[in-house]
Amino acid sequence: MKIIAIAMARAICFVSLEDLNPRGRIFYPDLSKGLVEEFRFQKAPTGLWELDLQSGISFEDGKVGDIVVQKLSIYRTGFVIDTISSTSDSEKALEDILGWGVKNFGVNYHPSMITRTGYYSQIVAHLDLPLDRLNPVLASTSKIVSEMVARNFNMSIPYETSAVHLSFDPSRTTLTPGGFSIEKRAGHPFSENRYFCGAPLRTEEHIDVLQRFEDEAAGREPSKLEIESVLSDASKSVSFWMEHADANEMRDLQRAVDTIRNVKEFALKRQQSKIS
């Protein structure tokens, strides 16, 4: 796997603005002006009608230290901040902004006041596998659809699995953490294996899950213990059927026994070659 770009790293921090401004002394037009001057936001509210905490007060394209902030939104229930580096950077940038607010505008803030933090990560990555490899049913279905479409259009139009989506049952929770997705990057040939990936996770967690996904899908060499377990089960199954087989079935079972023996010898040689 190769990470091509971090498309978005979002941190969603829940804290009541009533707690941050208990005495009502923060004048939001002054706060808005101060944020623009201090953090160089290129887009900010230009009138009172845009200072609506219900729909969100948004600031775009700013910089906190060396962290580029794509967007900062302020709501009655907390903050949403986006960077294109990592969710850790997003959290640090917000912490620095709130610290600045404490010193300059009397914001009543302590890190313990954030009651919950959510994340959403979007990553463009090269994964060394076609998604059809995930399951033989996907590959066979792609082949069937390709053949049928080719007959209908009288030309070859190969189909393949282009996306994987995981979601949650919205009837079980009022939270909306977002789905997990891996899909072919729009505007690029499928053969590039370039994917746009989204997940309700920290950036580093998202990268870890994608690496595990690629490793599992691409297939890894089984351990000695796994090989021995599979062969043991196969041997038990063969032994059972040998007690109930007729003459013709015995010949097939004998070939199965020979195959198991050959696999055991092959596995043993591979393990010995690795040790040496």
Stockholm file with secondary structure:
# STOCKHOLM 1.0

chainA/1-276         MKIIAIAMARAICFVSLEDLNPRGRIFYPDLSKGLVEEFRFQKAPTGLWELDLQSGISFEDGKVGDIVVQKLSIYRTGFVIDTISSTSDSEKALEDILGWGVKNFGVNYHPSMITRTGYYSQIVAHLDLPLDRLNPVLASTSKIVSEMVARNFNMSIPYETSAVHLSFDPSRTTLTPGGFSIEKRAGHPFSENRYFCGAPLRTEEHIDVLQRFEDEAAGREPSKLEIESVLSDASKSVSFWMEHADANEMRDLQRAVDTIRNVKEFALKRQQSKIS
#=GR chainA/1-276 SS CEEEEEEEEEEEEECCHHHHSTTCCCCHHHHHHHHHHHHCCSBCCCSGGGCCTTTCEEEEEEEETTEEEEEEEEETTEEEEEESSCHHHHHHHHHHHHHHHHHHHCCCCCGGGCCEEEEEEEEEEECSSCGGGGCHHHHHHHHHHHHHHHHHHTSCCCCCCCEEEECCCGGGCSCCCCCEEEEECTTSCGGGCEEEEEESSCHHHHHHHHHHHHHHHHCCCCCHHHHHHHHHHHHHHHHHHHTTCCHHHHHHHHHHHHHHHHHHHHHHHHHHHHHC
#=GC SS_cons         CEEEEEEEEEEEEECCHHHHSTTCCCCHHHHHHHHHHHHCCSBCCCSGGGCCTTTCEEEEEEEETTEEEEEEEEETTEEEEEESSCHHHHHHHHHHHHHHHHHHHCCCCCGGGCCEEEEEEEEEEECSSCGGGGCHHHHHHHHHHHHHHHHHHTSCCCCCCCEEEECCCGGGCSCCCCCEEEEECTTSCGGGCEEEEEESSCHHHHHHHHHHHHHHHHCCCCCHHHHHHHHHHHHHHHHHHHTTCCHHHHHHHHHHHHHHHHHHHHHHHHHHHHHC
//
